[in-house]
């Protein structure tokens, strides 16, 4: 199974938020990420996990 790796801008577009909000989510460890050199990357699985977690929290 191959998981795509996304940039901060791509994640922002997917979530419909600003790139600054994505950085805030990364800093608060709500959204898992990693660095390749100086570039921050987020896996699609991490984005899916974040969406699932937020959906469950909102439903509770």
N, CA and C atoms as an extended XYZ file, in Angstrom:
180
Properties=species:S:1:pos:R:3:atomname:S:1:resname:S:1:resid:I:1 pbc="F F F"
N         0.847       -1.177        0.000 N   UNK     1
C         0.000        0.000        0.000 CA  UNK     1
C         0.891        1.239        0.000 C   UNK     1
N         0.657        2.131       -0.926 N   UNK     2
C         1.438        3.350       -1.036 CA  UNK     2
C         0.608        4.520       -0.525 C   UNK     2
N         1.221        5.291        0.334 N   UNK     3
C         0.563        6.482        0.857 CA  UNK     3
C         1.213        7.709        0.237 C   UNK     3
N         0.395        8.582       -0.293 N   UNK     4
C         0.915        9.807       -0.891 CA  UNK     4
C         1.375       10.764        0.203 C   UNK     4
N         2.338       11.561       -0.128 N   UNK     5
C         2.866       12.567        0.787 CA  UNK     5
C         2.481       13.937        0.229 C   UNK     5
N         1.938       14.775        1.103 N   UNK     6
C         1.406       16.066        0.689 CA  UNK     6
C         2.218       17.215        1.271 C   UNK     6
N         2.179       18.341        0.599 N   UNK     7
C         2.794       19.559        1.115 CA  UNK     7
C         1.798       20.263        2.033 C   UNK     7
N         2.286       21.245        2.754 N   UNK     8
C         1.418       22.038        3.632 CA  UNK     8
C         0.319       22.714        2.800 C   UNK     8
N         0.677       23.255        1.655 N   UNK     9
C        -0.321       23.926        0.806 CA  UNK     9
C        -1.390       22.949        0.319 C   UNK     9
N        -0.987       21.730       -0.035 N   UNK    10
C        -1.957       20.735       -0.483 CA  UNK    10
C        -2.909       20.344        0.637 C   UNK    10
N        -2.378       20.181        1.843 N   UNK    11
C        -3.221       19.849        2.996 CA  UNK    11
C        -4.171       21.002        3.293 C   UNK    11
N        -3.682       22.225        3.223 N   UNK    12
C        -4.538       23.392        3.452 CA  UNK    12
C        -5.701       23.400        2.460 C   UNK    12
N        -5.415       23.127        1.214 N   UNK    13
C        -6.475       23.072        0.202 CA  UNK    13
C        -7.460       21.955        0.466 C   UNK    13
N        -6.957       20.815        0.871 N   UNK    14
C        -7.819       19.668        1.145 CA  UNK    14
C        -8.730       19.922        2.344 C   UNK    14
N        -8.210       20.595        3.369 N   UNK    15
C        -9.007       20.874        4.568 CA  UNK    15
C        -9.803       22.169        4.461 C   UNK    15
N        -9.477       23.001        3.474 N   UNK    16
C       -10.183       24.269        3.314 CA  UNK    16
C        -9.800       25.295        4.361 C   UNK    16
N        -8.528       25.269        4.764 N   UNK    17
C        -8.018       26.221        5.754 CA  UNK    17
C        -6.761       26.879        5.187 C   UNK    17
N        -6.234       27.849        5.923 N   UNK    18
C        -5.011       28.513        5.481 CA  UNK    18
C        -3.797       27.648        5.787 C   UNK    18
N        -2.692       27.945        5.114 N   UNK    19
C        -1.463       27.203        5.387 CA  UNK    19
C        -0.970       27.478        6.795 C   UNK    19
N        -1.303       28.653        7.346 N   UNK    20
C        -0.915       28.976        8.728 CA  UNK    20
C        -1.649       28.089        9.717 C   UNK    20
N        -2.920       27.790        9.428 N   UNK    21
C        -3.680       26.886       10.295 CA  UNK    21
C        -3.075       25.491       10.273 C   UNK    21
N        -2.624       25.045        9.107 N   UNK    22
C        -1.971       23.736        9.019 CA  UNK    22
C        -0.710       23.731        9.879 C   UNK    22
N         0.076       24.802        9.818 N   UNK    23
C         1.272       24.896       10.663 CA  UNK    23
C         0.896       24.883       12.143 C   UNK    23
N        -0.199       25.543       12.505 N   UNK    24
C        -0.675       25.522       13.891 CA  UNK    24
C        -1.039       24.094       14.316 C   UNK    24
N        -1.713       23.354       13.443 N   UNK    25
C        -2.078       21.966       13.747 CA  UNK    25
C        -0.838       21.092       13.920 C   UNK    25
N         0.178       21.343       13.121 N   UNK    26
C         1.431       20.594       13.227 CA  UNK    26
C         2.123       20.935       14.542 C   UNK    26
N         2.216       22.230       14.862 N   UNK    27
C         2.869       22.660       16.109 CA  UNK    27
C         2.180       22.092       17.339 C   UNK    27
N         0.860       22.008       17.308 N   UNK    28
C         0.105       21.498       18.451 CA  UNK    28
C         0.047       19.964       18.452 C   UNK    28
N         0.656       19.352       17.465 N   UNK    29
C         0.720       17.886       17.317 CA  UNK    29
C        -0.637       17.248       17.071 C   UNK    29
N        -1.577       18.033       16.576 N   UNK    30
C        -2.869       17.479       16.177 CA  UNK    30
C        -2.770       16.811       14.810 C   UNK    30
N        -1.788       17.238       14.025 N   UNK    31
C        -1.567       16.706       12.680 CA  UNK    31
C        -0.113       16.256       12.584 C   UNK    31
N         0.074       14.963       12.354 N   UNK    32
C         1.421       14.407       12.275 CA  UNK    32
C         2.092       14.825       10.967 C   UNK    32
N         3.388       15.117       11.055 N   UNK    33
C         4.148       15.502        9.869 CA  UNK    33
C         5.601       15.099       10.068 C   UNK    33
N         6.377       15.282        9.011 N   UNK    34
C         7.810       15.015        9.076 CA  UNK    34
C         8.516       15.936        8.096 C   UNK    34
N         9.819       16.025        8.237 N   UNK    35
C        10.600       16.887        7.353 CA  UNK    35
C        11.497       16.051        6.457 C   UNK    35
N        11.619       16.497        5.236 N   UNK    36
C        12.597       15.971        4.289 CA  UNK    36
C        13.462       17.178        3.953 C   UNK    36
N        14.663       17.208        4.511 N   UNK    37
C        15.491       18.404        4.381 CA  UNK    37
C        14.806       19.547        5.106 C   UNK    37
N        14.533       20.623        4.388 N   UNK    38
C        13.828       21.772        4.971 CA  UNK    38
C        12.343       21.763        4.665 C   UNK    38
N        11.877       20.745        3.948 N   UNK    39
C        10.477       20.692        3.506 CA  UNK    39
C         9.617       19.884        4.464 C   UNK    39
N         8.502       20.455        4.885 N   UNK    40
C         7.549       19.782        5.769 CA  UNK    40
C         6.588       18.975        4.909 C   UNK    40
N         6.348       17.719        5.272 N   UNK    41
C         5.446       16.857        4.527 CA  UNK    41
C         4.478       16.173        5.478 C   UNK    41
N         3.273       15.875        4.959 N   UNK    42
C         2.220       15.241        5.728 CA  UNK    42
C         1.681       14.090        4.888 C   UNK    42
N         1.546       12.928        5.501 N   UNK    43
C         1.014       11.786        4.752 CA  UNK    43
C        -0.501       11.912        4.629 C   UNK    43
N        -1.039       11.301        3.582 N   UNK    44
C        -2.495       11.286        3.415 CA  UNK    44
C        -3.147       10.591        4.596 C   UNK    44
N        -2.485        9.559        5.116 N   UNK    45
C        -3.022        8.829        6.272 CA  UNK    45
C        -3.151        9.750        7.480 C   UNK    45
N        -2.175       10.647        7.698 N   UNK    46
C        -2.232       11.584        8.819 CA  UNK    46
C        -3.410       12.548        8.642 C   UNK    46
N        -3.646       12.990        7.428 N   UNK    47
C        -4.781       13.890        7.151 CA  UNK    47
C        -6.091       13.144        7.402 C   UNK    47
N        -6.184       11.911        6.915 N   UNK    48
C        -7.392       11.104        7.133 CA  UNK    48
C        -7.628       10.867        8.622 C   UNK    48
N        -6.555       10.571        9.376 N   UNK    49
C        -6.672       10.358       10.821 CA  UNK    49
C        -7.175       11.622       11.514 C   UNK    49
N        -6.645       12.775       11.113 N   UNK    50
C        -7.069       14.045       11.699 CA  UNK    50
C        -8.553       14.289       11.431 C   UNK    50
N        -8.976       14.062       10.202 N   UNK    51
C       -10.387       14.269        9.845 CA  UNK    51
C       -11.278       13.320       10.643 C   UNK    51
N       -10.887       12.062       10.763 N   UNK    52
C       -11.671       11.089       11.524 CA  UNK    52
C       -11.779       11.493       12.990 C   UNK    52
N       -10.661       11.915       13.570 N   UNK    53
C       -10.646       12.325       14.970 CA  UNK    53
C       -11.559       13.524       15.199 C   UNK    53
N       -11.463       14.530       14.336 N   UNK    54
C       -12.311       15.729       14.482 CA  UNK    54
C       -13.780       15.381       14.298 C   UNK    54
N       -14.086       14.485       13.364 N   UNK    55
C       -15.464       14.084       13.131 CA  UNK    55
C       -16.032       13.378       14.358 C   UNK    55
N       -15.232       12.510       14.971 N   UNK    56
C       -15.674       11.813       16.184 CA  UNK    56
C       -15.871       12.791       17.338 C   UNK    56
N       -14.963       13.764       17.468 N   UNK    57
C       -15.084       14.747       18.535 CA  UNK    57
C       -16.341       15.603       18.369 C   UNK    57
N       -16.636       15.977       17.153 N   UNK    58
C       -17.824       16.796       16.895 CA  UNK    58
C       -19.108       16.017       17.125 C   UNK    58
N       -19.071       14.698       16.877 N   UNK    59
C       -20.261       13.866       17.047 CA  UNK    59
C       -20.544       13.592       18.524 C   UNK    59
N       -19.519       13.705       19.355 N   UNK    60
C       -19.691       13.386       20.788 CA  UNK    60
C       -20.377       14.487       21.555 C   UNK    60
